[in-house]
Amino acid sequence: MTNELEISQAFRDFVVDTGKVRIDVWLAENLVDLSRSRVQKLIEDGQVYLNDRICTQKKEVLKQGDSIHVHIPAVVPSSIEAQDIPLDILYEDEFLVIINKPANFVVHPAPGHGDGTLVNALLAHCPDLQGIGGVERPGIVHRLDKDTTGAIVVAKTELVLNDLQAQIKAKTARREYLAVVYGSTHEDSGTIDLPIGRHPTQRKKMAVVPVEKGGKNAVTHWQVKERLGNYSWLHFQLETGRTHQIRVHTTQMGHPIIGDQLYGSGHSVGVNLTGQALHAFRLTLTHPISGEEISAIAPIPPEMEKLVKVLKNRRNNG
């Protein structure tokens, strides 16, 4: 099933009113209905003319008085099928929706997961998401791993997508997580500031990788919520959002997350889990249109509640 997009091609013309600024930055500020990544893709595809010549360099520095012509082609129809999959909605209005994602639920189609994803469900729930921020990930502001549960926000317009992604980059949006890990931490709180990149030999894994070898800055703040004998229930707040960030950082500190088959020890705790015991329990952001603060709280999933209860009982009876 193909969802056709009712979006026609458009042309925009500008005269630059300032200088010494990159063309992608300037266009992202002036094409307010398009995200910066969309602007960069237009430049890369040769759809931007600077002083009547094609400009394919997003870092091109503008001068005052430069003329820019932008061709915005019709968005390519998406082949992603809208599927009527139930969604646990924490907050919704005409501009955005915040979902409580369950475990074993992939965010967007990828090799091995062509359908049955959050995006498939969202296209049925919000058909107008087509083309918002790209064909493959319409409206997706950030992502959660397949087996990580909790709050994830989706934008319903390009302007809202751009604003929410800027909040995450500027660290004004707060993403808080809970996880149960192996071992009892020595300290009550701390910060892990270690760059993360693709694992040098294992394709599916990320790892702590020096910046000079391709790692990207990654900062995770953590605090003990409760000690559970030989385990710890931790609270995390992210400054950055690297792939598998909390999973890599907790493993690096010697306390991998229970149930994490990729990074964990595999040691059984007597509770069957669908995935790792990692939950995005609170997402706080500023509404891009109203300016009001929204704090969406995702209830702790039953499996995680059971795990904590079992470990508490074991601690109390040990």
ZIHU-V517057 format. One record per residue. N is the residue number from 1. RES is the residue in three letters. PSI is psi in radians with two decimals (none if undefined). OMEGA is omega in degrees with one decimal (NA if undefined). D_LAST is the distance of its C-alpha to the last C-alpha in Angstrom with 2 decimals. Layout:
BEGIN
N/RES/PSI/OMEGA/D_LAST  N/RES/PSI/OMEGA/D_LAST
END
This chain:
BEGIN
1/MET/2.24/-179.6/56.95  2/THR/2.29/179.0/58.28  3/ASN/1.95/-178.5/58.04  4/GLU/2.51/-179.1/61.27  5/LEU/2.32/179.6/61.22  6/GLU/0.98/-178.4/63.82  7/ILE/2.10/-178.9/64.10  8/SER/2.88/179.8/67.42  9/GLN/2.74/-178.3/68.22  10/ALA/2.81/178.1/69.09  11/PHE/2.44/177.7/70.80  12/ARG/2.40/178.2/70.15  13/ASP/2.42/-177.2/72.41  14/PHE/2.68/165.9/71.67  15/VAL/2.17/-174.0/73.41  16/VAL/2.24/-176.6/71.05  17/ASP/0.08/178.0/71.25  18/THR/3.09/-179.7/69.43  19/GLY/3.07/177.0/69.06  20/LYS/0.80/177.0/66.72  21/VAL/2.52/179.7/63.93  22/ARG/2.57/-177.1/62.57  23/ILE/-0.64/-179.8/63.98  24/ASP/-0.63/178.4/60.62  25/VAL/-0.78/-178.5/59.41  26/TRP/-0.77/-179.4/62.70  27/LEU/-0.68/178.8/62.78  28/ALA/-0.56/178.9/59.19  29/GLU/-0.46/-175.6/60.15  30/ASN/-0.38/171.2/63.35  31/LEU/1.30/-168.7/62.29  32/VAL/-0.30/179.8/59.73  33/ASP/0.04/178.8/59.17  34/LEU/2.51/176.9/58.02  35/SER/2.83/179.3/54.90  36/ARG/-0.64/178.8/55.38  37/SER/-0.64/176.7/54.15  38/ARG/-0.71/177.4/56.78  39/VAL/-0.79/-179.9/59.42  40/GLN/-0.62/177.7/58.53  41/LYS/-0.66/176.7/58.83  42/LEU/-0.72/178.0/62.28  43/ILE/-0.83/-179.7/63.33  44/GLU/-0.62/-177.6/62.05  45/ASP/0.10/177.5/63.96  46/GLY/0.46/-178.3/67.23  47/GLN/0.07/-178.6/67.41  48/VAL/2.25/178.4/68.05  49/TYR/2.26/177.0/71.49  50/LEU/2.01/-177.0/72.04  51/ASN/0.80/174.8/75.71  52/ASP/0.29/173.3/76.75  53/ARG/2.60/179.7/74.87  54/ILE/2.31/177.6/71.64  55/CYS/2.07/179.1/68.70  56/THR/0.17/-179.5/65.71  57/GLN/1.93/-177.5/64.08  58/LYS/-0.34/-178.4/61.43  59/LYS/0.07/178.2/61.72  60/GLU/2.26/-177.9/65.49  61/VAL/2.24/-177.2/66.38  62/LEU/2.72/172.8/68.62  63/LYS/2.65/178.1/71.66  64/GLN/2.33/-179.8/73.01  65/GLY/-0.17/176.7/75.51  66/ASP/2.56/175.9/74.00  67/SER/2.43/-178.9/74.30  68/ILE/2.30/174.4/71.47  69/HIS/2.20/-177.8/71.83  70/VAL/2.24/174.3/68.71  71/HIS/2.08/179.1/68.81  72/ILE/1.72/-176.6/65.83  73/PRO/2.82/175.4/66.12  74/ALA/2.41/-179.8/65.00  75/VAL/2.37/179.9/61.31  76/VAL/2.30/178.6/60.90  77/PRO/2.44/-178.8/59.95  78/SER/2.45/175.7/56.35  79/SER/0.05/179.3/55.66  80/ILE/2.24/-175.8/52.09  81/GLU/2.33/172.5/51.88  82/ALA/2.23/-177.5/50.78  83/GLN/2.37/-177.0/48.20  84/ASP/1.41/180.0/47.11  85/ILE/2.22/-177.7/43.35  86/PRO/2.46/178.4/41.44  87/LEU/2.43/174.7/40.23  88/ASP/1.76/-172.8/37.69  89/ILE/2.17/179.6/39.83  90/LEU/-0.57/-179.6/38.38  91/TYR/2.49/176.2/41.80  92/GLU/2.44/167.3/45.32  93/ASP/-2.89/-175.5/48.89  94/GLU/-0.14/-175.0/52.06  95/PHE/-0.50/-176.7/51.00  96/LEU/2.87/176.4/47.38  97/VAL/2.41/177.7/44.42  98/ILE/2.16/-174.6/40.68  99/ILE/2.52/169.1/38.64  100/ASN/1.74/-174.6/34.94  101/LYS/2.28/176.5/34.70  102/PRO/3.01/174.5/32.33  103/ALA/2.83/179.0/30.78  104/ASN/0.69/-179.1/33.08  105/PHE/1.89/-179.1/36.08  106/VAL/2.50/-176.4/38.40  107/VAL/-0.84/-177.2/40.27  108/HIS/2.72/-179.6/43.70  109/PRO/2.47/179.4/45.52  110/ALA/2.94/177.8/45.20  111/PRO/2.21/-178.0/45.82  112/GLY/-0.23/179.2/43.76  113/HIS/1.22/-175.7/43.22  114/GLY/-0.41/178.3/46.75  115/ASP/-3.04/-177.4/45.89  116/GLY/0.39/-177.3/43.14  117/THR/3.02/176.4/42.21  118/LEU/-0.69/179.2/41.80  119/VAL/-0.74/176.6/45.39  120/ASN/-0.76/179.5/46.70  121/ALA/-0.71/-178.4/45.09  122/LEU/-0.64/-179.8/46.40  123/LEU/-0.49/174.6/49.93  124/ALA/-0.65/-178.5/49.98  125/HIS/-0.67/-177.5/48.59  126/CYS/1.41/-177.3/50.77  127/PRO/-0.47/-178.4/53.78  128/ASP/-0.03/177.3/55.22  129/LEU/-0.32/-177.6/52.51  130/GLN/2.14/174.8/54.79  131/GLY/-0.12/179.7/55.74  132/ILE/1.82/177.8/53.64  133/GLY/0.13/178.4/52.56  134/GLY/2.77/-175.0/53.46  135/VAL/-0.75/-172.5/53.71  136/GLU/-0.53/-175.5/50.40  137/ARG/1.00/-175.0/48.11  138/PRO/2.14/175.8/49.97  139/GLY/-0.11/-175.0/48.54  140/ILE/2.06/-179.2/45.33  141/VAL/-0.75/178.0/44.54  142/HIS/3.09/-176.5/41.35  143/ARG/2.83/171.4/39.06  144/LEU/2.56/177.5/35.49  145/ASP/2.77/-177.4/34.26  146/LYS/-0.79/-174.8/34.36  147/ASP/0.26/171.2/30.62  148/THR/2.28/-178.1/30.02  149/THR/2.90/169.6/30.14  150/GLY/-2.87/-168.2/31.64  151/ALA/2.26/174.7/34.79  152/ILE/2.34/-176.2/37.91  153/VAL/2.49/179.9/41.38  154/VAL/2.31/-179.4/44.63  155/ALA/2.52/179.8/48.10  156/LYS/-0.12/174.8/51.01  157/THR/2.77/179.6/53.79  158/GLU/-0.68/179.6/54.55  159/LEU/-0.79/179.7/54.89  160/VAL/-0.69/177.2/51.43  161/LEU/-0.83/-179.2/49.94  162/ASN/-0.75/-178.0/51.62  163/ASP/-0.80/-178.4/50.44  164/LEU/-0.69/177.0/46.77  165/GLN/-0.61/176.7/46.69  166/ALA/-0.65/177.6/48.32  167/GLN/-0.73/179.0/45.63  168/ILE/-0.74/179.7/42.91  169/LYS/-0.68/-178.8/44.98  170/ALA/-0.06/178.2/45.64  171/LYS/0.39/175.1/41.93  172/THR/-0.40/170.8/42.91  173/ALA/2.34/-176.6/40.94  174/ARG/2.22/177.3/37.19  175/ARG/2.02/-176.9/34.69  176/GLU/2.42/-175.3/31.05  177/TYR/2.73/169.6/28.14  178/LEU/2.50/176.9/24.42  179/ALA/2.62/173.0/22.28  180/VAL/2.18/-173.7/18.72  181/VAL/2.82/174.6/18.66  182/TYR/2.46/173.4/16.86  183/GLY/2.80/176.8/15.58  184/SER/2.09/-176.2/15.26  185/THR/2.59/179.4/18.87  186/HIS/-0.68/-179.2/20.32  187/GLU/2.90/178.3/22.56  188/ASP/-0.33/180.0/22.26  189/SER/2.94/179.1/25.34  190/GLY/3.11/178.0/28.10  191/THR/2.29/176.0/30.98  192/ILE/2.03/-179.1/31.53  193/ASP/1.45/-177.3/35.28  194/LEU/2.27/-178.1/35.98  195/PRO/2.58/-177.5/38.75  196/ILE/2.42/177.0/38.05  197/GLY/-3.13/179.0/40.41  198/ARG/2.41/178.7/40.75  199/HIS/2.36/-174.2/38.98  200/PRO/-0.41/-176.1/41.77  201/THR/-0.36/-176.9/41.17  202/GLN/1.90/-168.7/38.83  203/ARG/-0.64/-174.6/40.74  204/LYS/-0.14/-173.5/37.93  205/LYS/2.68/167.9/35.87  206/MET/2.93/-177.8/36.34  207/ALA/2.90/171.1/35.55  208/VAL/2.04/-175.2/36.02  209/VAL/2.25/179.2/39.78  210/PRO/2.57/-179.6/42.12  211/VAL/-0.68/-178.3/44.60  212/GLU/-0.23/177.7/47.48  213/LYS/0.32/174.4/46.25  214/GLY/-0.05/178.0/45.90  215/GLY/2.65/178.9/42.56  216/LYS/2.53/-179.0/42.54  217/ASN/2.30/179.5/41.10  218/ALA/2.19/-176.7/37.56  219/VAL/2.19/179.9/35.59  220/THR/2.18/174.3/32.10  221/HIS/2.41/-178.8/30.53  222/TRP/2.73/179.0/26.77  223/GLN/2.48/179.0/24.42  224/VAL/2.17/173.8/20.68  225/LYS/-0.72/176.9/20.13  226/GLU/2.48/174.6/16.38  227/ARG/2.33/-175.2/13.65  228/LEU/1.09/-177.8/10.88  229/GLY/-2.03/179.0/8.57  230/ASN/0.32/179.7/10.82  231/TYR/2.91/179.7/13.20  232/SER/2.42/173.9/15.71  233/TRP/2.00/-171.7/17.77  234/LEU/2.63/174.0/21.22  235/HIS/2.35/-178.4/24.60  236/PHE/2.56/168.9/27.75  237/GLN/2.27/-175.7/31.42  238/LEU/2.42/167.2/34.05  239/GLU/-0.56/-179.9/37.31  240/THR/3.00/-177.3/38.51  241/GLY/1.02/179.4/38.02  242/ARG/2.70/177.4/38.10  243/THR/2.24/178.1/37.18  244/HIS/0.46/-170.8/33.42  245/GLN/-0.95/-177.2/33.14  246/ILE/-0.68/-178.6/29.50  247/ARG/-0.73/178.6/28.46  248/VAL/-0.78/-176.7/30.49  249/HIS/-0.71/178.7/29.52  250/THR/-0.63/176.1/25.74  251/THR/-0.71/-180.0/26.22  252/GLN/-0.59/180.0/28.46  253/MET/0.05/176.2/25.94  254/GLY/0.28/-178.5/23.46  255/HIS/1.23/-179.8/21.25  256/PRO/2.74/-177.4/22.70  257/ILE/2.38/177.4/22.07  258/ILE/2.37/178.4/19.88  259/GLY/-0.04/-179.8/22.38  260/ASP/1.79/-176.6/25.25  261/GLN/-0.41/-177.3/27.12  262/LEU/-0.69/-175.7/29.74  263/TYR/-0.26/-173.3/27.85  264/GLY/3.10/-177.3/24.20  265/SER/-0.30/-178.3/22.59  266/GLY/0.00/179.4/22.41  267/HIS/2.22/-177.8/18.83  268/SER/2.49/176.9/17.49  269/VAL/0.11/176.9/14.52  270/GLY/0.14/177.1/15.17  271/VAL/2.20/178.9/17.43  272/ASN/2.15/-178.9/21.18  273/LEU/2.51/176.3/22.90  274/THR/-0.63/-179.8/26.68  275/GLY/-2.75/179.0/26.64  276/GLN/2.60/-179.6/24.85  277/ALA/1.17/-178.4/22.55  278/LEU/2.19/-171.9/25.33  279/HIS/2.18/175.4/27.12  280/ALA/1.58/-167.1/30.27  281/PHE/-0.41/179.3/29.48  282/ARG/2.36/176.9/32.43  283/LEU/2.10/-178.3/35.97  284/THR/2.24/-178.2/38.37  285/LEU/2.93/175.8/42.05  286/THR/2.20/-179.5/45.55  287/HIS/2.15/-175.1/47.60  288/PRO/-0.40/-177.1/50.47  289/ILE/-0.89/-176.1/53.07  290/SER/-0.41/-177.6/52.15  291/GLY/0.00/-179.6/50.40  292/GLU/2.64/176.2/47.66  293/GLU/2.32/176.1/44.01  294/ILE/2.23/176.4/41.88  295/SER/1.82/-178.1/38.09  296/ALA/2.22/-179.3/36.68  297/ILE/2.16/178.1/33.01  298/ALA/2.10/179.7/31.57  299/PRO/2.53/178.4/28.81  300/ILE/2.26/-178.1/25.50  301/PRO/2.62/-176.8/25.82  302/PRO/-0.68/-179.5/23.88  303/GLU/-0.71/-179.1/22.21  304/MET/-0.67/176.2/20.82  305/GLU/-0.74/179.4/19.75  306/LYS/-0.74/179.3/17.88  307/LEU/-0.85/-179.4/16.20  308/VAL/-0.73/179.8/15.07  309/LYS/-0.78/-179.7/13.91  310/VAL/-0.77/-178.2/11.85  311/LEU/-0.59/175.7/10.19  312/LYS/-0.79/179.5/9.73  313/ASN/-0.71/179.5/8.22  314/ARG/-0.71/178.0/5.73  315/ARG/-0.81/-176.1/5.18  316/ASN/-0.47/-178.1/5.65  317/ASN/0.04/-176.3/3.78  318/GLY/none/NA/0.00
END
